[in-house]
Amino acid sequence: MVVRPSAVAGQFYPGDPDRLRKQISDLIANVAMPIKNMPEALIAPHAGYVYSGATAAAAFATLRNGAQTVTRVVLIGPAHYVHLRGIAAPTVDAFETPLGRVPVDTSALDAIAGLPSVIQDDAAHAPEHALEVELPFLQILLASFQVVPLLIGDVGPEEIAHVLCQLWDGPETVVLVSSDLSHCYDYETARRLDAATAAAIE
């Protein structure tokens, strides 16, 4: 088995499994009223938990009622460290966090491997935090699942949509978009930009 080891444990989130489990459980417990219907897609931030943990928990808590149903998470996020042309899929069998290994749905990756925008690139995944920071929340909430990890580079929205259409299935599949939305703006500017983004998504 080829495993992609954690790149940011102890930096973006606790490296100790007991501390990590407690932090996530506390964050989710503090979410007052998650929606009752299971979402088909989520957007969650990928900053360090000290900055974005509460916001991430509000998103992930919506999975609580369907935790036994979801068995596959299509996880997409931006590539921060390697310039990409296309959508990068890994070749590994699992991603590792302090909470254990998350198996990669290699069959799903095989199904999209022939699409022109999809490339195999483990170098892009090796240092990347955008996908990794979402995994511990999923490990705490979901009974058992596989992940389809995809890093987005220079690629058009139509190509991304085409890939997602190939992967989006029934209620067992959730699409998780890892994004901080606006970044490095003052508070009022960020609120305005993020409100426009949220309205466009809705």
C-alpha positions as CSV (number, residue, x, y, z in Angstrom):
1,M,0.0,0.0,0.0
2,V,1.3,3.4,-1.0
3,V,0.4,6.1,1.6
4,R,0.6,9.8,1.4
5,P,1.7,10.9,4.9
6,S,0.4,13.9,6.7
7,A,2.1,17.1,5.7
8,V,0.7,19.6,8.1
9,A,-0.2,17.7,11.3
10,G,1.1,19.7,14.3
11,Q,0.9,22.9,12.2
12,F,-2.6,23.4,10.8
13,Y,-4.2,21.0,13.4
14,P,-2.9,19.0,16.4
15,G,-0.5,16.2,15.6
16,D,-1.6,14.2,18.7
17,P,-4.6,12.0,17.9
18,D,-6.2,12.4,21.3
19,R,-6.0,16.2,21.2
20,L,-7.1,16.2,17.6
21,R,-10.1,14.0,18.3
22,K,-11.1,16.1,21.3
23,Q,-10.7,19.4,19.4
24,I,-12.9,18.3,16.5
25,S,-15.5,16.7,18.8
26,D,-15.7,19.9,20.9
27,L,-16.0,22.1,17.7
28,I,-18.9,20.0,16.3
29,A,-20.6,19.8,19.7
30,N,-20.7,23.6,19.7
31,V,-22.7,23.8,16.5
32,A,-26.2,24.6,17.7
33,M,-28.6,23.7,14.9
34,P,-27.2,22.0,11.8
35,I,-29.6,21.6,8.9
36,K,-31.6,18.3,9.0
37,N,-31.4,17.5,5.3
38,M,-28.2,15.9,4.1
39,P,-26.2,18.2,1.8
40,E,-25.0,16.9,-1.6
41,A,-22.1,19.3,-1.5
42,L,-20.3,21.3,1.2
43,I,-17.8,24.2,1.2
44,A,-15.4,24.2,4.1
45,P,-12.3,26.4,4.9
46,H,-8.8,25.0,4.9
47,A,-7.0,27.4,7.2
48,G,-5.5,26.2,10.5
49,Y,-8.2,25.1,12.9
50,V,-7.4,27.9,15.3
51,Y,-8.6,30.3,12.6
52,S,-11.3,28.3,10.8
53,G,-12.2,25.4,13.0
54,A,-15.6,26.7,14.1
55,T,-16.6,27.6,10.6
56,A,-15.5,24.2,9.3
57,A,-17.4,22.5,12.1
58,A,-20.6,24.3,11.1
59,A,-20.2,22.8,7.6
60,F,-19.3,19.3,8.7
61,A,-22.0,19.1,11.4
62,T,-24.5,18.9,8.5
63,L,-23.2,15.4,7.8
64,R,-24.2,14.1,11.3
65,N,-27.6,12.8,10.3
66,G,-26.3,10.9,7.3
67,A,-23.0,9.7,8.7
68,Q,-24.0,6.0,8.0
69,T,-25.0,6.8,4.4
70,V,-21.9,8.6,3.1
71,T,-19.2,6.2,1.9
72,R,-17.4,8.4,-0.6
73,V,-16.2,12.0,-0.5
74,V,-15.1,13.8,-3.6
75,L,-12.7,16.3,-2.1
76,I,-11.5,19.2,-4.3
77,G,-9.3,22.2,-3.5
78,P,-6.7,24.6,-4.9
79,A,-3.1,23.7,-5.3
80,H,-1.0,26.1,-3.2
81,Y,2.5,24.9,-3.8
82,V,2.8,23.5,-7.3
83,H,1.7,25.2,-10.5
84,L,-0.8,22.9,-12.2
85,R,-2.4,22.9,-15.6
86,G,-5.5,20.8,-15.0
87,I,-6.8,18.7,-12.2
88,A,-4.3,16.6,-10.3
89,A,-5.2,13.2,-9.0
90,P,-2.8,11.2,-6.8
91,T,-1.6,7.6,-7.4
92,V,-1.5,6.6,-3.7
93,D,-3.8,4.1,-2.0
94,A,-4.5,6.2,1.1
95,F,-4.0,9.6,2.8
96,E,-2.8,9.5,6.4
97,T,-3.7,11.8,9.3
98,P,-3.0,11.3,13.1
99,L,-6.4,9.6,13.2
100,G,-5.4,6.9,10.7
101,R,-5.5,6.2,7.0
102,V,-8.3,7.3,4.7
103,P,-8.5,4.9,1.7
104,V,-8.5,6.5,-1.8
105,D,-11.2,5.5,-4.2
106,T,-8.9,4.3,-6.9
107,S,-11.7,3.0,-9.0
108,A,-13.2,6.5,-9.2
109,L,-9.8,8.0,-10.1
110,D,-9.5,5.3,-12.8
111,A,-12.9,6.3,-14.2
112,I,-11.8,9.9,-14.8
113,A,-8.2,9.2,-15.7
114,G,-8.9,9.5,-19.4
115,L,-10.5,12.9,-19.2
116,P,-8.2,15.6,-20.9
117,S,-8.1,17.8,-17.9
118,V,-7.1,15.1,-15.4
119,I,-3.4,14.4,-14.7
120,Q,-1.6,12.2,-12.1
121,D,0.7,14.3,-9.9
122,D,1.8,13.1,-6.5
123,A,4.2,16.0,-6.2
124,A,1.4,18.5,-6.0
125,H,-0.4,16.5,-3.3
126,A,2.7,15.9,-1.1
127,P,2.9,19.3,0.6
128,E,-0.7,20.4,0.2
129,H,-2.8,21.4,3.2
130,A,-6.1,22.3,1.4
131,L,-7.4,18.7,1.2
132,E,-5.6,17.2,4.3
133,V,-7.1,19.6,6.9
134,E,-10.7,18.4,5.9
135,L,-9.9,14.7,6.5
136,P,-9.9,14.6,10.3
137,F,-13.4,16.1,10.5
138,L,-14.6,13.4,8.1
139,Q,-12.8,10.7,10.1
140,I,-14.6,11.8,13.2
141,L,-18.0,12.1,11.6
142,L,-18.3,9.3,9.0
143,A,-18.5,5.7,9.8
144,S,-16.4,4.5,6.9
145,F,-15.6,6.3,3.7
146,Q,-13.2,6.6,0.7
147,V,-11.9,9.8,-0.6
148,V,-11.4,11.1,-4.2
149,P,-8.8,13.8,-3.7
150,L,-8.4,16.3,-6.5
151,L,-6.3,19.4,-6.7
152,I,-7.4,22.2,-9.0
153,G,-4.9,24.2,-11.0
154,D,-5.4,26.2,-14.2
155,V,-8.6,24.7,-15.6
156,G,-11.9,26.0,-16.8
157,P,-15.1,25.6,-14.7
158,E,-16.7,23.5,-17.5
159,E,-13.9,21.0,-17.2
160,I,-14.3,20.8,-13.5
161,A,-18.0,20.4,-13.9
162,H,-17.4,17.5,-16.3
163,V,-15.2,15.7,-13.9
164,L,-17.7,16.2,-11.0
165,C,-20.5,14.9,-13.2
166,Q,-18.5,11.7,-13.7
167,L,-18.1,11.3,-9.9
168,W,-21.4,12.6,-8.5
169,D,-23.5,9.6,-7.7
170,G,-26.3,8.8,-5.2
171,P,-26.7,9.7,-1.5
172,E,-23.5,7.8,-0.7
173,T,-21.4,10.5,-2.4
174,V,-20.7,14.0,-1.0
175,V,-18.7,16.7,-2.9
176,L,-16.6,18.7,-0.5
177,V,-15.0,22.0,-1.8
178,S,-12.1,23.2,0.2
179,S,-11.9,27.0,0.0
180,D,-11.2,30.0,2.2
181,L,-13.3,32.1,-0.2
182,S,-11.8,35.6,-0.1
183,H,-8.4,35.8,1.4
184,C,-6.2,38.6,2.9
185,Y,-8.8,41.3,2.6
186,D,-10.0,43.6,5.4
187,Y,-13.1,42.4,7.2
188,E,-15.7,44.5,5.4
189,T,-14.3,43.8,2.0
190,A,-14.2,40.1,2.8
191,R,-17.8,40.1,3.9
192,R,-18.9,41.8,0.7
193,L,-17.0,39.5,-1.6
194,D,-18.0,36.4,0.3
195,A,-21.7,37.4,0.3
196,A,-21.5,37.8,-3.5
197,T,-19.9,34.4,-3.8
198,A,-22.5,32.8,-1.6
199,A,-25.3,34.4,-3.5
200,A,-23.8,33.1,-6.8
201,I,-23.5,29.6,-5.4
202,E,-27.1,29.6,-4.1
